[in-house]
C-alpha cells in the first residue's frame, strides 16, 4: 500500500512540474453516416470533411456504415479504415486464417447514384465492403477490403468485398479483395462493368460469383482462390475475360507457353460461355513507369531555316502526346511535326506523353536557335536587270543603225 502511494505521489509531482503530460485520447467515431442527395452530411459531427464535390474521411470508423445518396462526387478514404463492430466469434477459413465475424453491416453503400468515385479505403470485417445498388458510372479504385463474412440465408445481398446489384457501366480498378467469403459478386443484370488490375485472393467461398450478369470485362486481375469464379445461372451468362491481347493470372493454370512471352498458349476455361483466351503465366503487376521520350530534332544548335523538324520517339505507345514551344503550351500532335514560321532567336521545346496506363512522361527541354539569313533584295535587282536589258537593246539598235548607214553612204 505504501509503495503504491509513493508511486502515485511521484507521478503527481512529475505532472505538477510539467515533466510528464497526459494527453486525452479521442474515441473513434461509431455510428452510421449518410451523404444525402443534396450533399449534406448526416450527422454533421461525422469525421468527413467536404471540399467541393469531394468528401474526405478524416478518421477511422468502427461499426459504421456510410450510405451515399448523392451523385457526381468523390468519396476519399485517405487511407483510413472502416472496421466492423464488436465481434462474437472468429471464423476460420479453409486456408487456416481467421477473421472476425462482423456484428454490424459496416462498409459503404451506394444507392441509385451515378458518376461517383470511391477510393483509398481500408475496409475490414464488415458484412459488405462496398455495395452498389442500381448505380452506374461508379469508379472503385485503390481500396483494400478483407474479412467480409456473415449470415445471408434470407437476404439477397451476399457478404462480399464488392457487391453489385442491377448496376452497370462501372469500373473496378486496382483494389485488393483478400480473405472475403466472396471477393466480388455481380447480381441481377449487372453488366458492362470493367474489372481490371485487381487482386482477388483467399476467398473462403468463391472469388467471383455472378448471376444474370453478362458483358462484363475482366483482365489484368490476379485470381488466387480455391474456386476462382462461379456462374450461378441455370443459363450461363457470357462475360469477356481478356482485352484481346492479355487476360488474367489464374491459380492452377500452368500453360503451356511455348514462345515464352508470358501468355499461355491455351485458354483458361471457366465454362462453355466464359474463357480467358490469353491467360497470364505469372501475376500481373501494374505499369507505374512513365514513358521515356527521346528527342532527335531539334538539337542544341543554330538553324538557318525558319522551319525546323520536331522528331522524337516514345518508349511505348502513348494515348496522348503534346509539346510546349516557347510560351505556347499544350500543342497536341500524333507524331513528328514541323515547327514552322520560327522567328530568329532562341527557342525551347518540351514534349509530354501519357501512356495507356495513365503514366505521364516528359522529355528534356531542348534549346535551339534560328538565325535565318536576310533575303536578297529581289525587287531592286529586278529593276536593275530590266534597266540593263533596255540599255543593251538601245545600244544594239544604235549600233545596227550606224552600221546600216555606213553601208549606204
C-alpha positions as semicolon CSV with decimal commas, in nm:
position;residue;x (nm);y (nm);z (nm)
1;X;0,000;0,000;0,000
2;X;0,280;0,241;0,098
3;X;0,460;0,153;-0,226
4;X;0,152;0,235;-0,434
5;X;0,102;0,566;-0,254
6;X;0,468;0,653;-0,309
7;X;0,446;0,588;-0,684
8;X;0,129;0,793;-0,706
9;X;0,290;1,087;-0,527
10;X;0,597;1,060;-0,752
11;X;0,389;1,072;-1,069
12;X;0,180;1,357;-0,933
13;X;0,499;1,553;-0,869
14;X;0,624;1,495;-1,223
15;X;0,293;1,611;-1,369
16;X;0,296;1,919;-1,146
17;X;0,648;2,005;-1,259
18;X;0,544;1,961;-1,622
19;X;0,787;1,677;-1,679
20;X;0,509;1,437;-1,767
21;X;0,188;1,521;-1,951
22;X;-0,118;1,306;-2,003
23;X;-0,288;1,353;-2,339
24;X;-0,658;1,265;-2,367
25;X;-0,732;1,001;-2,628
26;X;-1,001;1,066;-2,883
27;X;-1,267;0,798;-2,915
28;X;-1,316;0,671;-3,268
29;X;-1,648;0,764;-3,422
30;X;-1,916;0,497;-3,403
31;X;-2,244;0,527;-3,587
32;X;-2,380;0,531;-3,939
33;X;-2,316;0,821;-4,177
34;X;-2,524;0,938;-4,474
35;X;-2,420;1,170;-4,756
36;X;-2,759;1,295;-4,869
37;X;-2,869;1,369;-5,224
38;X;-2,837;1,744;-5,155
39;X;-2,473;1,695;-5,046
40;X;-2,526;1,739;-4,673
41;X;-2,364;1,504;-4,422
42;X;-2,573;1,341;-4,153
43;X;-2,475;1,359;-3,874
44;X;-2,267;1,671;-3,921
45;X;-2,030;1,552;-3,646
46;X;-1,916;1,255;-3,857
47;X;-1,542;1,262;-3,939
48;X;-1,593;1,353;-4,305
49;X;-1,464;1,680;-4,449
50;X;-1,626;1,823;-4,760
51;X;-1,417;2,011;-5,016
52;X;-1,642;2,098;-5,307
53;X;-1,755;1,771;-5,464
54;X;-1,500;1,567;-5,265
55;X;-1,574;1,407;-4,927
56;X;-1,267;1,301;-4,727
57;X;-1,270;1,063;-4,432
58;X;-1,057;1,216;-4,156
59;X;-1,059;0,931;-3,902
60;X;-1,122;0,558;-3,876
61;X;-1,477;0,432;-3,827
62;X;-1,583;0,140;-3,609
63;X;-1,908;-0,045;-3,678
64;X;-2,014;0,235;-3,913
65;X;-2,189;0,226;-4,244
66;X;-2,150;0,509;-4,498
67;X;-2,452;0,546;-4,726
68;X;-2,409;0,761;-5,037
69;X;-2,722;0,911;-5,193
70;X;-2,551;1,190;-5,387
71;X;-2,430;1,163;-5,748
72;X;-2,136;1,344;-5,910
73;X;-1,893;1,327;-5,618
74;X;-1,576;1,162;-5,484
75;X;-1,553;0,974;-5,155
76;X;-1,189;0,954;-5,046
77;X;-1,092;0,728;-4,758
78;X;-0,748;0,889;-4,745
79;X;-0,608;0,561;-4,611
80;X;-0,848;0,540;-4,316
81;X;-1,032;0,224;-4,211
82;X;-1,391;0,115;-4,171
83;X;-1,383;-0,164;-3,915
84;X;-1,671;-0,398;-3,832
85;X;-1,821;-0,365;-3,486
86;X;-1,771;-0,581;-3,181
87;X;-1,728;-0,946;-3,269
88;X;-1,888;-1,260;-3,129
89;X;-1,659;-1,521;-3,285
90;X;-1,363;-1,590;-3,508
91;X;-1,430;-1,756;-3,843
92;X;-1,162;-1,996;-3,965
93;X;-1,110;-2,015;-4,341
94;X;-1,010;-2,341;-4,514
95;X;-0,662;-2,194;-4,556
96;X;-0,629;-2,180;-4,176
97;X;-0,653;-1,800;-4,148
98;X;-0,918;-1,644;-3,924
99;X;-1,130;-1,330;-3,944
100;X;-1,367;-1,163;-3,705
101;X;-1,738;-1,222;-3,757
102;X;-1,897;-0,878;-3,802
103;X;-2,184;-0,785;-3,577
104;X;-2,269;-0,479;-3,791
105;X;-2,306;-0,435;-4,165
106;X;-2,047;-0,159;-4,186
107;X;-1,895;-0,079;-4,525
108;X;-2,002;0,168;-4,795
109;X;-2,341;0,157;-4,967
110;X;-2,420;0,349;-5,285
111;X;-2,791;0,374;-5,359
112;X;-2,914;0,475;-5,707
113;X;-2,628;0,713;-5,785
114;X;-2,403;0,783;-6,084
115;X;-2,065;0,943;-6,151
116;X;-1,924;0,865;-5,806
117;X;-1,563;0,773;-5,722
118;X;-1,478;0,570;-5,409
119;X;-1,108;0,534;-5,336
120;X;-0,844;0,489;-5,068
121;X;-1,041;0,289;-4,806
122;X;-0,931;0,001;-4,586
123;X;-1,244;-0,199;-4,504
124;X;-1,221;-0,488;-4,259
125;X;-1,460;-0,739;-4,102
126;X;-1,782;-0,587;-4,237
127;X;-2,075;-0,770;-4,393
128;X;-2,005;-0,597;-4,726
129;X;-1,709;-0,383;-4,827
130;X;-1,866;-0,167;-5,099
131;X;-2,221;-0,223;-5,227
132;X;-2,374;-0,071;-5,542
133;X;-2,750;-0,081;-5,584
134;X;-2,887;0,036;-5,919
135;X;-2,587;0,262;-5,967
136;X;-2,383;0,341;-6,277
137;X;-2,058;0,509;-6,383
138;X;-1,907;0,448;-6,041
139;X;-1,528;0,407;-6,008
140;X;-1,394;0,192;-5,725
141;X;-1,016;0,216;-5,705
142;X;-0,730;0,165;-5,462
143;X;-0,937;0,007;-5,183
144;X;-0,826;-0,280;-4,957
145;X;-1,119;-0,498;-4,848
146;X;-1,080;-0,806;-4,629
147;X;-1,277;-1,027;-4,392
148;X;-1,632;-0,971;-4,524
149;X;-1,841;-1,252;-4,381
150;X;-2,190;-1,301;-4,242
151;X;-2,520;-1,489;-4,238
152;X;-2,727;-1,436;-4,554
153;X;-2,980;-1,717;-4,576
154;X;-3,277;-1,481;-4,616
155;X;-3,100;-1,184;-4,771
156;X;-3,050;-1,119;-5,144
157;X;-2,725;-0,947;-5,055
158;X;-2,418;-1,163;-5,011
159;X;-2,122;-1,094;-4,783
160;X;-1,877;-0,976;-5,046
161;X;-1,582;-0,745;-5,078
162;X;-1,762;-0,565;-5,361
163;X;-2,130;-0,634;-5,436
164;X;-2,320;-0,509;-5,743
165;X;-2,698;-0,536;-5,776
166;X;-2,853;-0,419;-6,105
167;X;-2,556;-0,187;-6,157
168;X;-2,386;-0,135;-6,492
169;X;-2,112;0,067;-6,665
170;X;-1,894;0,083;-6,354
171;X;-1,514;0,047;-6,323
172;X;-1,345;-0,163;-6,054
173;X;-0,973;-0,100;-6,076
174;X;-0,666;-0,158;-5,859
175;X;-0,839;-0,296;-5,548
176;X;-0,716;-0,572;-5,315
177;X;-1,000;-0,810;-5,229
178;X;-0,848;-1,069;-4,998
179;X;-0,983;-1,316;-4,743
180;X;-1,353;-1,249;-4,806
181;X;-1,631;-1,505;-4,830
182;X;-1,699;-1,373;-5,182
183;X;-1,448;-1,122;-5,313
184;X;-1,673;-0,990;-5,590
185;X;-2,039;-1,059;-5,662
186;X;-2,233;-0,940;-5,969
187;X;-2,609;-0,994;-5,943
188;X;-2,931;-0,917;-6,127
189;X;-2,841;-0,757;-6,460
190;X;-2,511;-0,605;-6,356
191;X;-2,348;-0,575;-6,698
192;X;-2,096;-0,375;-6,899
193;X;-1,869;-0,327;-6,598
194;X;-1,490;-0,319;-6,633
195;X;-1,291;-0,514;-6,374
196;X;-0,918;-0,461;-6,424
197;X;-0,598;-0,476;-6,222
198;X;-0,744;-0,620;-5,901
199;X;-0,609;-0,883;-5,660
200;X;-0,886;-1,135;-5,587
201;X;-0,749;-1,394;-5,349
202;X;-0,804;-1,608;-5,041
203;X;-1,180;-1,637;-5,083
204;X;-1,348;-1,875;-4,837
205;X;-1,623;-1,948;-5,091
206;X;-1,579;-1,811;-5,442
207;X;-1,352;-1,542;-5,581
208;X;-1,612;-1,406;-5,824
209;X;-1,978;-1,505;-5,819
210;X;-2,224;-1,380;-6,077
211;X;-2,587;-1,433;-6,168
212;X;-2,784;-1,291;-6,463
213;X;-2,495;-1,059;-6,540
214;X;-2,333;-1,051;-6,885
215;X;-2,099;-0,836;-7,094
216;X;-1,858;-0,757;-6,811
217;X;-1,488;-0,733;-6,899
218;X;-1,215;-0,884;-6,679
219;X;-0,841;-0,851;-6,748
220;X;-0,511;-0,799;-6,564
221;X;-0,664;-0,942;-6,244
222;X;-0,482;-1,190;-6,020
223;X;-0,706;-1,481;-5,913
224;X;-0,576;-1,697;-5,629
225;X;-0,870;-1,890;-5,480
226;X;-0,979;-2,249;-5,433
227;X;-1,266;-2,166;-5,670
228;X;-1,179;-1,860;-5,873
229;X;-1,513;-1,788;-6,044
230;X;-1,861;-1,937;-6,040
231;X;-2,168;-1,877;-6,256
232;X;-2,481;-1,950;-6,054
233;X;-2,721;-1,914;-6,350
234;X;-2,912;-2,206;-6,490
235;X;-2,846;-2,048;-6,829
236;X;-2,490;-1,923;-6,828
237;X;-2,418;-1,553;-6,862
238;X;-2,143;-1,453;-7,103
239;X;-1,856;-1,226;-6,999
240;X;-1,521;-1,128;-7,152
241;X;-1,203;-1,239;-6,974
242;X;-0,923;-1,064;-7,169
243;X;-0,861;-0,741;-7,359
244;X;-0,778;-0,917;-7,685
245;X;-0,408;-0,945;-7,604
246;X;-0,376;-1,023;-7,233
247;X;-0,608;-1,180;-6,979
248;X;-0,576;-1,265;-6,611
249;X;-0,349;-1,468;-6,385
250;X;-0,524;-1,781;-6,258
251;X;-0,426;-2,008;-5,972
252;X;-0,399;-2,359;-6,111
253;X;-0,320;-2,259;-6,470
254;X;0,016;-2,389;-6,593
255;X;0,028;-2,316;-6,962
256;X;0,183;-2,414;-7,198
257;X;0,384;-2,107;-7,301
258;X;0,590;-2,235;-7,592
259;X;0,724;-1,897;-7,708
260;X;0,794;-1,768;-7,357
261;X;0,602;-1,444;-7,398
262;X;0,430;-1,479;-7,060
263;X;0,091;-1,554;-7,214
264;X;-0,048;-1,906;-7,207
265;X;-0,087;-2,089;-7,534
266;X;-0,420;-2,242;-7,433
267;X;-0,732;-2,080;-7,291
268;X;-0,835;-2,091;-6,926
269;X;-1,181;-2,249;-6,940
270;X;-1,448;-2,133;-6,695
271;X;-1,748;-2,280;-6,877
272;X;-1,878;-2,301;-7,232
273;X;-1,962;-1,928;-7,247
274;X;-1,668;-1,794;-7,049
275;X;-1,299;-1,841;-7,120
276;X;-0,981;-1,639;-7,088
277;X;-0,816;-1,668;-7,430
278;X;-0,486;-1,512;-7,316
279;X;-0,418;-1,618;-6,954
280;X;-0,105;-1,481;-6,790
281;X;0,172;-1,714;-6,674
282;X;0,263;-1,501;-6,371
283;X;0,078;-1,247;-6,156
284;X;0,011;-0,920;-6,328
285;X;0,193;-0,616;-6,195
286;X;0,067;-0,265;-6,266
287;X;0,262;-0,040;-6,501
288;X;0,382;0,253;-6,294
289;X;0,676;0,359;-6,512
290;X;0,631;0,678;-6,716
291;X;0,716;0,663;-7,087
292;X;1,065;0,776;-7,189
293;X;1,081;1,036;-7,466
294;X;1,392;1,076;-7,684
295;X;1,418;1,395;-7,890
296;X;1,630;1,368;-8,207
297;X;1,545;1,705;-8,360
298;X;1,585;1,991;-8,299
299;X;1,932;1,975;-8,150
300;X;2,108;2,232;-7,937
301;X;2,247;2,427;-8,230
302;X;2,171;2,710;-8,473
303;X;1,941;2,656;-8,771
304;X;1,937;2,879;-9,079
305;X;1,580;2,787;-9,171
306;X;1,262;2,911;-9,001
307;X;1,108;2,564;-9,043
308;X;1,259;2,300;-8,812
309;X;1,151;1,935;-8,777
310;X;1,040;1,810;-8,434
311;X;1,141;1,442;-8,437
312;X;1,106;1,219;-8,130
313;X;1,039;0,863;-8,014
314;X;0,843;0,733;-7,712
315;X;0,942;0,409;-7,537
316;X;0,583;0,277;-7,550
317;X;0,252;0,359;-7,720
318;X;0,102;0,683;-7,595
319;X;-0,264;0,775;-7,565
320;X;-0,181;1,147;-7,583
321;X;0,123;1,349;-7,694
322;X;0,167;1,722;-7,659
323;X;0,452;1,973;-7,661
324;X;0,536;2,319;-7,536
325;X;0,709;2,559;-7,776
326;X;0,830;2,872;-7,602
327;X;0,519;3,029;-7,447
328;X;0,278;2,810;-7,641
329;X;0,172;2,520;-7,416
330;X;-0,030;2,203;-7,473
331;X;0,012;2,180;-7,851
332;X;-0,109;1,831;-7,945
333;X;0,039;1,605;-8,210
334;X;0,012;1,244;-8,325
335;X;0,382;1,218;-8,410
336;X;0,670;1,409;-8,571
337;X;0,576;1,758;-8,684
338;X;0,735;2,063;-8,848
339;X;0,782;2,371;-8,631
340;X;0,713;2,632;-8,896
341;X;0,748;3,008;-8,913
342;X;1,000;3,033;-8,632
343;X;1,140;3,380;-8,569
344;X;1,511;3,448;-8,540
345;X;1,638;3,394;-8,188
346;X;1,640;3,128;-7,917
347;X;1,357;2,875;-7,882
348;X;1,272;2,596;-7,634
349;X;1,065;2,282;-7,686
350;X;0,949;2,012;-7,440
351;X;0,745;1,700;-7,525
352;X;0,494;1,525;-7,297
353;X;0,337;1,178;-7,334
354;X;0,063;0,990;-7,148
355;X;0,077;0,611;-7,176
356;X;-0,218;0,372;-7,177
357;X;-0,175;0,303;-6,804
358;X;-0,211;0,671;-6,720
359;X;0,159;0,738;-6,653
360;X;0,288;1,080;-6,753
361;X;0,631;1,127;-6,913
362;X;0,830;1,438;-7,002
363;X;1,131;1,488;-7,227
364;X;1,428;1,709;-7,156
365;X;1,381;2,067;-7,271
366;X;1,579;2,132;-7,589
367;X;1,707;2,483;-7,660
368;X;1,795;2,584;-8,016
369;X;1,849;2,899;-8,217
370;X;1,713;3,018;-8,551
371;X;1,929;3,261;-8,748
372;X;1,780;3,274;-9,096
373;X;1,987;3,498;-9,330
374;X;1,812;3,802;-9,465
375;X;1,668;3,760;-9,814
376;X;1,850;3,912;-10,116
377;X;1,661;4,227;-10,231
378;X;1,482;4,085;-10,534
379;X;1,288;4,400;-10,636
380;X;1,591;4,632;-10,681
381;X;1,782;4,357;-10,862
382;X;1,491;4,305;-11,096
383;X;1,471;4,676;-11,165
384;X;1,846;4,695;-11,234
385;X;1,829;4,389;-11,457
386;X;1,543;4,537;-11,659
387;X;1,728;4,867;-11,699
388;X;2,038;4,682;-11,813
389;X;1,843;4,489;-12,073
390;X;1,683;4,807;-12,202
391;X;2,022;4,977;-12,222
392;X;2,172;4,682;-12,412
393;X;1,880;4,679;-12,653
394;X;1,908;5,053;-12,716
395;X;2,282;5,023;-12,768
396;X;2,232;4,735;-13,011
397;X;1,973;4,936;-13,203
398;X;2,209;5,233;-13,233
399;X;2,493;5,004;-13,343
400;X;2,281;4,838;-13,611
401;X;2,152;5,173;-13,732
402;X;2,500;5,318;-13,762
403;X;2,624;5,010;-13,941
404;X;2,338;5,027;-14,188
405;X;2,420;5,392;-14,259
406;X;2,785;5,306;-14,321
407;X;2,679;5,052;-14,583
408;X;2,461;5,305;-14,757
409;X;2,653;5,639;-14,779
